[in-house]
Amino acid sequence: VQLQASGGGLVQPGGSLRLSCAASGSIRSFDAMGWYRQAPGTQRELVAYSVIGGGETYADSVKGRFTFSRDNAKNTVYLQMNSLKPEDTAVYYCRLRRTYYPSYDFWGQGTQVTVSS
């Protein structure tokens, strides 16, 4: 499965973006998926993580502003980002995992989000 992330760009503080991560195949068998980000000079960090039957987990810094969702029919996962702040600037990566046998772990190529006035 290949993942294509898109939707990044330049946005002013307070603005919104919706990131998409389209898979080349069905995502129905993936039970865990998430979005991560990496700013220059920092380690990649978890932004939002979803486990089937386990709900979503969000980084404290994005709680109440970001929302994870998935559309199995479109083989796509999303990250809705509202009230964006300059500190949200980073490259955002999607990740799809199947944690049961046979396990898989796929990463998208990343999409740049820049929040600046």
N, C-alpha and C positions, 0 to 999 in steps of 0.2 A: 504494500500500500504506500502510495506517495501522498504527501500532504502539501497543499498549496495555501499558504497564508496570504491574506490580502486585507485591505481596508485601512492600512496605516496612512499617515500623512502629517501635515502641519496643521495644528489647530490652536486657537487662542485659549488662554486659561478660562475655565468655565464652560468650554465647549464639549462636544460629544463626538465619539467615533464608534463605529461598530466593526470589529475585526471578524473576519471569517476564516475558517480553515476547512478547505474542501478536500475530501479524501478521494483517491482514485477508485476506491472500491467501497463495499458496504462497511459501515461502522457499527452495525448491530452487534457484532461479537465483541466489541471493545467495551470493557466494563469500567474503565477508569480513563479519564481524560482531563486535560487541564491546559492552562495558559501560564507561561513563565515570561519573565522579562530580564533583560540584562542591559544596564547602563554602562557607559564607558568606565573602565577601571574598577568595575564591581563584579561580584559573582552573580550568576544567574539565580533568580529568586522566584519562588512560587507566587503567582498572583491569584489564581482561582483553580480549584480542583474539584472534580465531580466523580463520585463513585456510585454506580447503580445500586440503589437500595441504601445508600449511605448519605445522600444529599451532597450539598456543595460546601466547600471550605474556601474562605477568602483570606488573603493577607489583611492584617489589621488596617494597613494604610489605604486599602481600597474598599473596605466594607461600607455598604450603603451607597457606593458610587458605581461599582462594576457588577455586572450580572452575567453569569455563564448560562449558555443554553446549547441544546443540540437538536438537530433535525435529522432523524434517521432516514427519512424519505429523500432528503437532499444530500445525505452523506456529509454533512457539514456541522461543525460546531462554531459557536459564536462567542464573542466577548463584547458586550455592550458597555461602553465606558462613558460615564457622564461626569459632569463637574470636574473636568480634567485639570490637573495642576502641573506646573513645570517639573515637579519631581516625578511625574509619571513618564517623562521622556526616557525612552529606552527602545531596544529592539525586542519585539514580542514574539514568542515562539509558542506554537501549539504542540501538544503531545497526546498521543493516543496509545493506550496500553491495554493488552489483554493479560490479566494477571493469573488466569488459570491455564492449565496445560492444553495445547502448546502455547506458551506465552509469547507475546510480541510487545515491542516498544518502538514506536515511531515518533520522529520529530519533524516538524515543518521547518522551512528554511528561514523563517523570521520575517517580520515586517516592521519597519521603522515608524515609531510614533514620536512626534516632536511637539511639545506644548510650549508655545512661546508667543509673546505679543510682538 
